[in-house]
Amino acid sequence: MSSLSLHKKNVRELQELAREAPVAPNRDRRKALSRAAGLHLIDMLSRQSATGLALIAGVSIYLAITAGRQYPARAAAWAAMILCALWVCRRLRSQFRSGNAITSRPFRWRASYTSCLSVLGVILASGPILLAPAGAPQPMILQIAVLTLLAASGAAMLHTAHFTSAAAFAAPGAIFAILTGLRSGDAGLSAAGLAAALICVTGVYAVSRVIQAKAARQHPRTTFVRRDITGRDTKNYAGNPHATSSKTAL
C-alpha cells in the first residue's frame, strides 16, 4: 500500500490496518547467552588454552622425532607446519592475555583464534597420513594415530569453553582417525577409529554444553534497567534534585 493512500485514511481505518497487519515473530533471546556469559567464556578459553597448546607441542615434538628416524623429510615438513601454526596461536593468546589492543574486542579475538586453531587441528590430525606412508609398519602407524587422537581430544577438552574452538580439534581428529583405519585396510582398526572418533566428538559436545549452561546460570540474560550514575550525574543530582540520571538497558 502506498503512502498516499494511507494519508487519505482516518484514524480508525489506520488502526484496523495495523491490527490486520502480520506481526513479525519475536526472536526468543532467552536461550542465547548474555554478553557477560560470553565474556566469561572467552576469559576461560584464553586461560585454559595454554595447556592445550603445550600438550600439542609436546606430542608433536615426540612424533616428529619418532617418525624422523625412518622418514626424516616427512617429519621435518610436518613439524615445520605444526610449529608455525602453534606459534601463531600462542602469539594470539599471549597478546590477548597481556592486554594488547585486541583485548578491547574479545569476540573478534575469539574468531581470529578459532580460525588459527582450525589450521592447527587439521595439521595435527593429519599426522598419521603425512608422517608415515601407506607402506609403513603397522605398529608405527597405530602409535602415531593413537597419540594424535589423544592430543586432539585433550586439546579439544581444554577448549570446550567455546564449542567451535573445541570442534577445530575434535572434528579433524575424528575424520583422520577414520581415514587412517580405512587406509590400513584392517577392519578392526577401522572400527576402532570410528568408535574413538564418536567418543571424542560426543564427549567434547557434552562438556561444552555443560560449561555453557553453567555460564548462563551464573550470568543470566536480563532486561532490567539499571541507572548508570557517573560522577557528573551525581554532581548534577546534588545541585538539582529533579535531574535524572542516564539509564542503560542491559
BARO-509110 format. One record per residue (C-alpha): residue number from 0; residue in three letters; z, y, x. Coordinates in nm, 4 decimals. Example, Ala and Ser with C-alpha at 12.3 -4.5 7.8 and 13.67 -1.06 7.14 Angstrom:
BEGIN
+------+------+----------+----------+----------+
: resi : resn :       pz :       py :       px :
+------+------+----------+----------+----------+
:    0 :  ALA :   0.7800 :  -0.4500 :   1.2300 :
:    1 :  SER :   0.7140 :  -0.1060 :   1.3670 :
+------+------+----------+----------+----------+
This chain:
BEGIN
+------+------+----------+----------+----------+
: resi : resn :       pz :       py :       px :
+------+------+----------+----------+----------+
:    0 :  MET :   0.0000 :   0.0000 :   0.0000 :
:    1 :  SER :  -0.0962 :   0.3415 :   0.1407 :
:    2 :  SER :   0.1458 :   0.6270 :   0.1936 :
:    3 :  LEU :  -0.0487 :   0.8447 :  -0.0508 :
:    4 :  SER :   0.0109 :   0.6019 :  -0.3370 :
:    5 :  LEU :   0.3806 :   0.5875 :  -0.2502 :
:    6 :  HIS :   0.4110 :   0.9638 :  -0.2744 :
:    7 :  LYS :   0.2860 :   0.9516 :  -0.6330 :
:    8 :  LYS :   0.5632 :   0.7157 :  -0.7472 :
:    9 :  ASN :   0.9015 :   0.8239 :  -0.8763 :
:   10 :  VAL :   1.2391 :   0.7080 :  -0.7545 :
:   11 :  ARG :   1.2720 :   0.4186 :  -0.9992 :
:   12 :  GLU :   0.9327 :   0.2787 :  -0.9053 :
:   13 :  LEU :   1.0147 :   0.3035 :  -0.5357 :
:   14 :  GLN :   1.3448 :   0.1232 :  -0.5930 :
:   15 :  GLU :   1.1634 :  -0.1508 :  -0.7829 :
:   16 :  LEU :   0.9149 :  -0.1926 :  -0.4977 :
:   17 :  ALA :   1.1994 :  -0.2113 :  -0.2479 :
:   18 :  ARG :   1.3665 :  -0.4901 :  -0.4493 :
:   19 :  GLU :   1.0433 :  -0.6873 :  -0.4744 :
:   20 :  ALA :   0.9508 :  -0.6459 :  -0.1073 :
:   21 :  PRO :   1.0042 :  -0.9562 :   0.1090 :
:   22 :  VAL :   1.3178 :  -0.9374 :   0.3158 :
:   23 :  ALA :   1.2828 :  -1.0190 :   0.6838 :
:   24 :  PRO :   1.5054 :  -1.3116 :   0.7768 :
:   25 :  ASN :   1.8080 :  -1.2133 :   0.9783 :
:   26 :  ARG :   1.8377 :  -1.3934 :   1.3073 :
:   27 :  ASP :   2.1575 :  -1.5872 :   1.3423 :
:   28 :  ARG :   2.3068 :  -1.4418 :   1.6583 :
:   29 :  ARG :   2.6357 :  -1.6273 :   1.6239 :
:   30 :  LYS :   2.5020 :  -1.9216 :   1.8199 :
:   31 :  ALA :   2.3821 :  -1.7032 :   2.1082 :
:   32 :  LEU :   2.6169 :  -1.6367 :   2.3963 :
:   33 :  SER :   2.7660 :  -1.2919 :   2.4253 :
:   34 :  ARG :   2.6867 :  -1.0739 :   2.7243 :
:   35 :  ALA :   3.0401 :  -1.1244 :   2.8560 :
:   36 :  ALA :   2.9931 :  -1.5019 :   2.8418 :
:   37 :  GLY :   2.6576 :  -1.4712 :   3.0173 :
:   38 :  LEU :   2.8091 :  -1.2636 :   3.2965 :
:   39 :  HIS :   3.0925 :  -1.5121 :   3.3312 :
:   40 :  LEU :   2.8452 :  -1.7989 :   3.3684 :
:   41 :  ILE :   2.6402 :  -1.6034 :   3.6230 :
:   42 :  ASP :   2.9528 :  -1.5440 :   3.8309 :
:   43 :  MET :   3.0366 :  -1.9145 :   3.8091 :
:   44 :  LEU :   2.6813 :  -2.0019 :   3.9131 :
:   45 :  SER :   2.6942 :  -1.7751 :   4.2171 :
:   46 :  ARG :   3.0287 :  -1.9204 :   4.3283 :
:   47 :  GLN :   2.9591 :  -2.2915 :   4.2808 :
:   48 :  SER :   2.6025 :  -2.2870 :   4.4068 :
:   49 :  ALA :   2.7115 :  -2.2570 :   4.7703 :
:   50 :  THR :   2.8458 :  -2.6122 :   4.7673 :
:   51 :  GLY :   2.5247 :  -2.7406 :   4.6090 :
:   52 :  LEU :   2.3082 :  -2.5742 :   4.8730 :
:   53 :  ALA :   2.5319 :  -2.7102 :   5.1502 :
:   54 :  LEU :   2.5014 :  -3.0602 :   5.0039 :
:   55 :  ILE :   2.1231 :  -3.0359 :   5.0037 :
:   56 :  ALA :   2.1205 :  -2.9075 :   5.3616 :
:   57 :  GLY :   2.3367 :  -3.1946 :   5.4856 :
:   58 :  VAL :   2.1383 :  -3.4674 :   5.3119 :
:   59 :  SER :   1.8071 :  -3.3132 :   5.4166 :
:   60 :  ILE :   1.9027 :  -3.2992 :   5.7835 :
:   61 :  TYR :   2.0175 :  -3.6611 :   5.7746 :
:   62 :  LEU :   1.6974 :  -3.7770 :   5.6032 :
:   63 :  ALA :   1.4762 :  -3.5794 :   5.8408 :
:   64 :  ILE :   1.6473 :  -3.7329 :   6.1432 :
:   65 :  THR :   1.6354 :  -4.0848 :   5.9966 :
:   66 :  ALA :   1.2702 :  -4.0673 :   5.8933 :
:   67 :  GLY :   1.1693 :  -3.8760 :   6.2052 :
:   68 :  ARG :   1.2259 :  -4.1812 :   6.4232 :
:   69 :  GLN :   0.9259 :  -4.3550 :   6.2679 :
:   70 :  TYR :   0.7294 :  -4.0692 :   6.1125 :
:   71 :  PRO :   0.8055 :  -3.7509 :   6.3110 :
:   72 :  ALA :   0.5149 :  -3.5454 :   6.1730 :
:   73 :  ARG :   0.6093 :  -3.6160 :   5.8123 :
:   74 :  ALA :   0.9764 :  -3.5458 :   5.8793 :
:   75 :  ALA :   0.9018 :  -3.2179 :   6.0589 :
:   76 :  ALA :   0.6764 :  -3.0910 :   5.7796 :
:   77 :  TRP :   0.9227 :  -3.1864 :   5.5045 :
:   78 :  ALA :   1.2205 :  -3.0411 :   5.6937 :
:   79 :  ALA :   1.0373 :  -2.7125 :   5.7552 :
:   80 :  MET :   0.9552 :  -2.6729 :   5.3863 :
:   81 :  ILE :   1.3029 :  -2.7533 :   5.2627 :
:   82 :  LEU :   1.4768 :  -2.5349 :   5.5209 :
:   83 :  CYS :   1.2595 :  -2.2364 :   5.4266 :
:   84 :  ALA :   1.3395 :  -2.2861 :   5.0576 :
:   85 :  LEU :   1.7088 :  -2.3249 :   5.1386 :
:   86 :  TRP :   1.7077 :  -2.0051 :   5.3414 :
:   87 :  VAL :   1.5563 :  -1.8055 :   5.0547 :
:   88 :  CYS :   1.8056 :  -1.9464 :   4.8013 :
:   89 :  ARG :   2.1002 :  -1.8858 :   5.0322 :
:   90 :  ARG :   1.9854 :  -1.5299 :   5.1034 :
:   91 :  LEU :   1.9564 :  -1.4504 :   4.7328 :
:   92 :  ARG :   2.3035 :  -1.5877 :   4.6698 :
:   93 :  SER :   2.4635 :  -1.4048 :   4.9626 :
:   94 :  GLN :   2.3038 :  -1.0755 :   4.8577 :
:   95 :  PHE :   2.4434 :  -1.1142 :   4.5074 :
:   96 :  ARG :   2.7927 :  -1.2113 :   4.6227 :
:   97 :  SER :   2.8061 :  -0.9310 :   4.8802 :
:   98 :  GLY :   2.7425 :  -0.6673 :   4.6136 :
:   99 :  ASN :   2.3867 :  -0.5739 :   4.7057 :
:  100 :  ALA :   2.1663 :  -0.3609 :   4.4810 :
:  101 :  ILE :   2.0535 :  -0.6691 :   4.2899 :
:  102 :  THR :   2.4123 :  -0.7128 :   4.1683 :
:  103 :  SER :   2.3534 :  -0.4356 :   3.9135 :
:  104 :  ARG :   2.1000 :  -0.6631 :   3.7405 :
:  105 :  PRO :   2.2699 :  -1.0025 :   3.7229 :
:  106 :  PHE :   2.0309 :  -1.1569 :   3.4706 :
:  107 :  ARG :   1.7302 :  -1.0637 :   3.6823 :
:  108 :  TRP :   1.9049 :  -1.2121 :   3.9855 :
:  109 :  ARG :   1.9625 :  -1.5367 :   3.7967 :
:  110 :  ALA :   1.5938 :  -1.5539 :   3.7050 :
:  111 :  SER :   1.4882 :  -1.4990 :   4.0673 :
:  112 :  TYR :   1.7418 :  -1.7502 :   4.1939 :
:  113 :  THR :   1.6303 :  -2.0124 :   3.9409 :
:  114 :  SER :   1.2657 :  -1.9712 :   4.0385 :
:  115 :  CYS :   1.3562 :  -2.0354 :   4.4021 :
:  116 :  LEU :   1.5640 :  -2.3370 :   4.3003 :
:  117 :  SER :   1.2651 :  -2.4866 :   4.1218 :
:  118 :  VAL :   1.0713 :  -2.4841 :   4.4501 :
:  119 :  LEU :   1.3672 :  -2.6276 :   4.6404 :
:  120 :  GLY :   1.4199 :  -2.9003 :   4.3794 :
:  121 :  VAL :   1.0593 :  -3.0173 :   4.3972 :
:  122 :  ILE :   1.0608 :  -3.0295 :   4.7785 :
:  123 :  LEU :   1.3895 :  -3.2204 :   4.7824 :
:  124 :  ALA :   1.2813 :  -3.4700 :   4.5185 :
:  125 :  SER :   0.9505 :  -3.5363 :   4.6943 :
:  126 :  GLY :   1.1350 :  -3.6780 :   4.9961 :
:  127 :  PRO :   1.0721 :  -4.0473 :   4.9171 :
:  128 :  ILE :   0.6971 :  -3.9843 :   4.8919 :
:  129 :  LEU :   0.6476 :  -3.7308 :   5.1726 :
:  130 :  LEU :   0.8844 :  -3.8824 :   5.4295 :
:  131 :  ALA :   0.7622 :  -4.2401 :   5.4004 :
:  132 :  PRO :   0.4063 :  -4.3592 :   5.3353 :
:  133 :  ALA :   0.3214 :  -4.6414 :   5.0992 :
:  134 :  GLY :   0.3338 :  -4.8998 :   5.3792 :
:  135 :  ALA :   0.6819 :  -4.8038 :   5.4977 :
:  136 :  PRO :   0.9612 :  -5.0647 :   5.4998 :
:  137 :  GLN :   1.1172 :  -5.1178 :   5.1574 :
:  138 :  PRO :   1.4798 :  -5.0597 :   5.2746 :
:  139 :  MET :   1.3802 :  -4.7253 :   5.4225 :
:  140 :  ILE :   1.2093 :  -4.6105 :   5.1015 :
:  141 :  LEU :   1.5072 :  -4.7245 :   4.8955 :
:  142 :  GLN :   1.7548 :  -4.5412 :   5.1199 :
:  143 :  ILE :   1.5571 :  -4.2173 :   5.1044 :
:  144 :  ALA :   1.5158 :  -4.2460 :   4.7262 :
:  145 :  VAL :   1.8857 :  -4.3095 :   4.6649 :
:  146 :  LEU :   2.0059 :  -4.0272 :   4.8901 :
:  147 :  THR :   1.7526 :  -3.7854 :   4.7467 :
:  148 :  LEU :   1.8501 :  -3.8647 :   4.3883 :
:  149 :  LEU :   2.2210 :  -3.8346 :   4.4716 :
:  150 :  ALA :   2.1644 :  -3.4971 :   4.6401 :
:  151 :  ALA :   1.9589 :  -3.3721 :   4.3460 :
:  152 :  SER :   2.2212 :  -3.4934 :   4.0964 :
:  153 :  GLY :   2.5082 :  -3.3384 :   4.2914 :
:  154 :  ALA :   2.3278 :  -3.0051 :   4.3297 :
:  155 :  ALA :   2.2406 :  -3.0087 :   3.9587 :
:  156 :  MET :   2.6051 :  -3.0682 :   3.8636 :
:  157 :  LEU :   2.7079 :  -2.7715 :   4.0787 :
:  158 :  HIS :   2.4536 :  -2.5512 :   3.8987 :
:  159 :  THR :   2.5443 :  -2.6517 :   3.5427 :
:  160 :  ALA :   2.6700 :  -2.3010 :   3.4655 :
:  161 :  HIS :   2.3011 :  -2.2309 :   3.3970 :
:  162 :  PHE :   2.1127 :  -2.5230 :   3.2479 :
:  163 :  THR :   1.7714 :  -2.4078 :   3.3719 :
:  164 :  SER :   1.9026 :  -2.3896 :   3.7282 :
:  165 :  ALA :   2.0506 :  -2.7379 :   3.6950 :
:  166 :  ALA :   1.7246 :  -2.8680 :   3.5492 :
:  167 :  ALA :   1.5419 :  -2.7338 :   3.8559 :
:  168 :  PHE :   1.7091 :  -3.0194 :   4.0469 :
:  169 :  ALA :   1.7579 :  -3.2820 :   3.7760 :
:  170 :  ALA :   1.4032 :  -3.2840 :   3.6367 :
:  171 :  PRO :   1.2157 :  -3.3203 :   3.9695 :
:  172 :  GLY :   1.4719 :  -3.5738 :   4.0902 :
:  173 :  ALA :   1.4212 :  -3.7850 :   3.7792 :
:  174 :  ILE :   1.0410 :  -3.7612 :   3.7919 :
:  175 :  PHE :   1.0108 :  -3.8524 :   4.1592 :
:  176 :  ALA :   1.2616 :  -4.1345 :   4.1199 :
:  177 :  ILE :   1.0343 :  -4.2905 :   3.8584 :
:  178 :  LEU :   0.7233 :  -4.2269 :   4.0712 :
:  179 :  THR :   0.8878 :  -4.3900 :   4.3728 :
:  180 :  GLY :   0.9615 :  -4.7022 :   4.1696 :
:  181 :  LEU :   0.6066 :  -4.7150 :   4.0360 :
:  182 :  ARG :   0.4552 :  -4.6704 :   4.3820 :
:  183 :  SER :   0.6597 :  -4.9552 :   4.5238 :
:  184 :  GLY :   0.5225 :  -5.1955 :   4.2630 :
:  185 :  ASP :   0.8664 :  -5.3531 :   4.2172 :
:  186 :  ALA :   0.9627 :  -5.3849 :   3.8510 :
:  187 :  GLY :   1.3340 :  -5.3916 :   3.9318 :
:  188 :  LEU :   1.3128 :  -5.0755 :   4.1397 :
:  189 :  SER :   1.1077 :  -4.9036 :   3.8694 :
:  190 :  ALA :   1.3664 :  -4.9925 :   3.6034 :
:  191 :  ALA :   1.6491 :  -4.8760 :   3.8274 :
:  192 :  GLY :   1.4720 :  -4.5463 :   3.8926 :
:  193 :  LEU :   1.4171 :  -4.4902 :   3.5230 :
:  194 :  ALA :   1.7816 :  -4.5671 :   3.4413 :
:  195 :  ALA :   1.9090 :  -4.3391 :   3.7182 :
:  196 :  ALA :   1.6789 :  -4.0603 :   3.6035 :
:  197 :  LEU :   1.8020 :  -4.0844 :   3.2440 :
:  198 :  ILE :   2.1653 :  -4.0857 :   3.3543 :
:  199 :  CYS :   2.1093 :  -3.7836 :   3.5775 :
:  200 :  VAL :   1.9358 :  -3.5726 :   3.3123 :
:  201 :  THR :   2.1779 :  -3.6719 :   3.0348 :
:  202 :  GLY :   2.4850 :  -3.6040 :   3.2467 :
:  203 :  VAL :   2.3616 :  -3.2632 :   3.3576 :
:  204 :  TYR :   2.2782 :  -3.1641 :   2.9998 :
:  205 :  ALA :   2.6165 :  -3.2785 :   2.8662 :
:  206 :  VAL :   2.8162 :  -3.0971 :   3.1357 :
:  207 :  SER :   2.6102 :  -2.7798 :   3.0918 :
:  208 :  ARG :   2.6720 :  -2.7794 :   2.7163 :
:  209 :  VAL :   3.0465 :  -2.8217 :   2.7678 :
:  210 :  ILE :   3.0582 :  -2.5315 :   3.0141 :
:  211 :  GLN :   2.8595 :  -2.3045 :   2.7835 :
:  212 :  ALA :   3.0789 :  -2.3935 :   2.4848 :
:  213 :  LYS :   3.3905 :  -2.3118 :   2.6850 :
:  214 :  ALA :   3.2445 :  -1.9776 :   2.7932 :
:  215 :  ALA :   3.1519 :  -1.8999 :   2.4321 :
:  216 :  ARG :   3.5111 :  -1.9660 :   2.3219 :
:  217 :  GLN :   3.6578 :  -1.7528 :   2.5984 :
:  218 :  HIS :   3.4114 :  -1.4659 :   2.5454 :
:  219 :  PRO :   3.3053 :  -1.4732 :   2.1783 :
:  220 :  ARG :   3.0379 :  -1.2519 :   2.0323 :
:  221 :  THR :   3.1848 :  -0.9752 :   1.8176 :
:  222 :  THR :   3.0646 :  -0.6812 :   1.6087 :
:  223 :  PHE :   3.3959 :  -0.4963 :   1.6410 :
:  224 :  VAL :   3.3545 :  -0.1245 :   1.7130 :
:  225 :  ARG :   3.5724 :  -0.0004 :   1.9951 :
:  226 :  ARG :   3.6451 :   0.3587 :   2.0890 :
:  227 :  ASP :   3.5297 :   0.4311 :   2.4420 :
:  228 :  ILE :   3.7731 :   0.7115 :   2.5270 :
:  229 :  THR :   3.6910 :   0.8693 :   2.8642 :
:  230 :  GLY :   3.8859 :   1.1372 :   3.0412 :
:  231 :  ARG :   3.6683 :   1.4084 :   2.8938 :
:  232 :  ASP :   3.7093 :   1.2709 :   2.5425 :
:  233 :  THR :   4.0859 :   1.2616 :   2.5890 :
:  234 :  LYS :   4.0856 :   1.6204 :   2.7055 :
:  235 :  ASN :   3.8757 :   1.7308 :   2.4100 :
:  236 :  TYR :   4.1019 :   1.5427 :   2.1724 :
:  237 :  ALA :   4.4094 :   1.7141 :   2.3160 :
:  238 :  GLY :   4.2501 :   2.0544 :   2.2656 :
:  239 :  ASN :   4.1020 :   1.9738 :   1.9264 :
:  240 :  PRO :   4.2817 :   1.7130 :   1.7123 :
:  241 :  HIS :   3.9760 :   1.6894 :   1.4860 :
:  242 :  ALA :   3.7434 :   1.5865 :   1.7702 :
:  243 :  THR :   3.6248 :   1.2279 :   1.7505 :
:  244 :  SER :   3.5688 :   1.0023 :   2.0430 :
:  245 :  SER :   3.2457 :   0.8161 :   2.1017 :
:  246 :  LYS :   3.2032 :   0.4696 :   1.9559 :
:  247 :  THR :   3.0329 :   0.1842 :   2.1217 :
:  248 :  ALA :   2.9239 :  -0.1217 :   1.9259 :
:  249 :  LEU :   2.9656 :  -0.4500 :   2.1048 :
+------+------+----------+----------+----------+
